[in-house]
C-alpha cells in the first residue's frame, strides 16, 4: 500500500491562508489541550445568558382601617416585570382574627362581632382589633409564594352614641343624684357592635358632676350647672352634657 507523502512540490500542500474561523478553532483546541483554558469556559464564546426577570409587587394594604360591618372597596394588584406592568390577581389571606374575612373581588369584610365561650362562660372576642393580612400577586409565571407582603389591618367601630341621652343633654335633679349612661357602638348602618370597650373623659364641669370611678358610665351630681362628658372608642367619639338642677 502506498502512502502519499508531502514533498516540496506536492499537490497536497495548500498555499491559501487558513480562514479566521479555522485559526480561532485551532487556537482554542490547542489551548484546551495545553490546559490553558478550561472546557467550561468555552460557553463564554457564545451568546450571553439573558438577564433574570425582576418582579416588583406593591401591596394595596398599608396599615389600613376598615369599619366593622362594612365591606372594603376592591383592591388592585400592582405587579411589574423589569419595570413593565404585568397582569395579576391579588391574593389575600387573613393571618389571624376570625371576624375578618376575604370575599371575592378581592375585598375584605369585617363582621359585627362574635363571642366565644371561656372557662367562666363569658364572651372573650369582639369584632374590633388588629389582624395581619398577607397579600401576594397571582400570576401563572410565578409560584404562589414568590412575593408576600404582610400588612396590618385595623377593624374599628365607626359610630358610638349614648342610648339614654336625647338631644345630647340629660338632667339630674339634686346633689348626689346618679345615673348610669349606656353607650353603644354601631356600624354605619346602625347595627350594634357588641363587646366594644369605651373610654370615658370629663371635659368640663368637674364641680357640677363627676364620673364615678370604677363604674361603667355612672355619673353623680354635685352642684347646679352643666358638665360635659366624652365617650370614645378607638376612632368614634360622642359628647353629651349633664345638667344638674335643684341642688342647694
N, C-alpha and C positions, 0 to 999 in steps of 0.2 A: 504494500500500500504506500502510495506516495503522499507525502505531506507537503503542502505548499509552504514555502518559506519566503519571507520578505527580503528581497535584495535591494541593492541601491537603486535599481531601475525597475523594481517590481511594480506591477499594476495594482497590487493590493494596497499600496500606500496612497493616502489621500492628501492632496496639497491644500484642500479647503479648510479654513479655520473652524473649530467646533463652535456650535451655536452657544448663545448665552445661557440657555436653559441647561444644556449639557454640561457647561462649565460649572454652574451652581450645583447641579446634581452630583457631579464628580467631587466637588469640594465637600458637600455635606456627607457623602458616603465615606470619603476619606477621613473626615473629621470624626465621624462616629466610630469608624474602625480604629482610629487612633486614640479613642477615649476622650477626645476634646469636647464633644457635645453629647449630652445625654439624649437618648431617644425620645424622652417625654417632651423635650424642648422643641421637637420638630413641629408640634402643633402650633407653636408660635409663628410659624411661617405662613399659616393660613389666615383666614379672616378672624378677627377677634370676636369673642362671645358677646352676645347682646347684653346691655346693662340690665340689672334686675329691676322689676317694676316697683315703684314706691307708692303705696296706698296711704292716704291721709283721710281719717274719719273724724268728723266734728259732731259731738253729741248734741242733740237739741235740748237736753236737760242740764241745767246748771243750778243746783240747789233750788229747784222750782217749788212753787206753792200752789196747792190745789185745794179748793174748798170741799169740805165734806158734803156729800150728796150731789156733787157736780161731776160732769164728765169733761175732761180736758179737750182742747182742740187737737186735731190730728197732727202728730209730729212728723216732720220730714226727715229723709235720710240724706245726709250730705257726705258723699264719698268721692274722692278724686284719685286718679291713677296718673302718676307723673304730671300732676297739675291739671289734668283734664277731667271733667265730671264723668262719673261712672254711674249708670242706673243701679239702684239697690233698693231693697226693702229694709225697713227698720225693725229690728227685733228687740223687744223689751222683756225683761224678766224682773219680777219683784223678788229681791233677795230676802226680805223679811217683812212681816206685817200682813196679817190676813184681811185687813179691812180695805186694802188697796188691791185692785185687780186690773189686768190689762184686757182691753176689749179691742175688737177688730178696728183697724184704722191706720196705724195703731194709736189708740188713745188710752188714757188712764182714768179710771173711775174710783172714787172713794166712797165706800158705803157709809150709812148713817151711824154705824157703830154696832158692836156685838158684845155679848157678855159670855164669859166662860166661868164655870164653877171652880171655886177654890176650896181649900180644906174646910173653911168655915161656911161654905155655901154662898159666899158673896160674889159680886162681879169684879173682875180684875182687868178688863180690857174695854177700851172705848175707841171710837173712830177718829182719834187725833194722834198726832205724833209724827215721828220721822221714820222713813223707810229708805233703804238703799235700792236703787234701780239700776240694773245692768242694761246698757244699750250696745247693740252690735249691728254692723251693716251686713245684710244678707245678699250675697252675690254668688252666682254659680261658679265663678272662677276663684272663690276664696273659701277656705274652711270656715265653719261657723264661729270658731273661737279665735280667729286670726287677730281681730281688734275688738277689745271690750273696754268700754268706758263706764265707770261707776259714778253715779250722781246721787245726791241726797234729795229726796222729795219730802215736803212737809205738808201734812194734811191739817187744815185749820177749820175752825168754826167761823163762818162769815158774819153771823149776827148773834146778838145777845140782847135780851130785854128783861125787865123785871115784871113778873106776871101780875102782881098785886099792887102796881102803881099805875094809875090812869093819868094821862096827860103830863107825865114827867114829874108829878109832885104828889106827896102824901102828907096827911096831917096827923099829929099826935097831940092828944089833949092832956095837959098836966105834966108836971115834973115827975119823972120815974116811970112814965108810960113806955111800954116796949112793943115792938112789932118785929116779926120775922119776915124779911123780904126775900122773895123767891126768884132768883134769876134763872133764865132759861136760854140755852144756846140753840139756834136753829139753822137749818140750811137756808139758802136764798129763797127756796120755795116754801119756807115756813115749817118744814118737818123738824120735830125735836131731835136734838142730838144728845143722847144720854151720856152720863158719867163725865161731864166736862168740868175740869177744875176752874174755879174762879178766883180772881184776886180782888180784894176789897180795899179801897182807898178813900179816906175822908179828905176832901179838898178844901172845905171851909166850915165855919160854924162849930168849932170844937167846944165852945161853951154852951151851945144850944142843944146839941145831941151828940152821941158818941156811939161808935161801933163797939159792941160788946166783944171783947177778946175771947177767942176760943169757941165762938159760935159761928154758924153758917148763915150770916146775913141778919143777925138780930141787932136792932138799934134801940137805944134808950134815950128818952127825952130828958133834958136838963133844965132849960130855961126857954123863955119865949124868943122866937126868932126863926131863922132859916139856916139849915145845914145842907151841904152838897156832898153827895157820895158818888163814887165811881166804881163800877163793876166791869171787869175786863177778863177776856181770855188772852191767848197769845196775840191775836190780831183784831178782835172785835171789842168794842167798848160801849157802855151806856152810862149816862149820868142821870141822877134823879135828885130832887130836893125833898127834904123832910122839914115841914113847917110845924113848929111847936107853939101851941096856944094854951091859955088857961093856966100857965104856971105862975106862981106867986111873983 
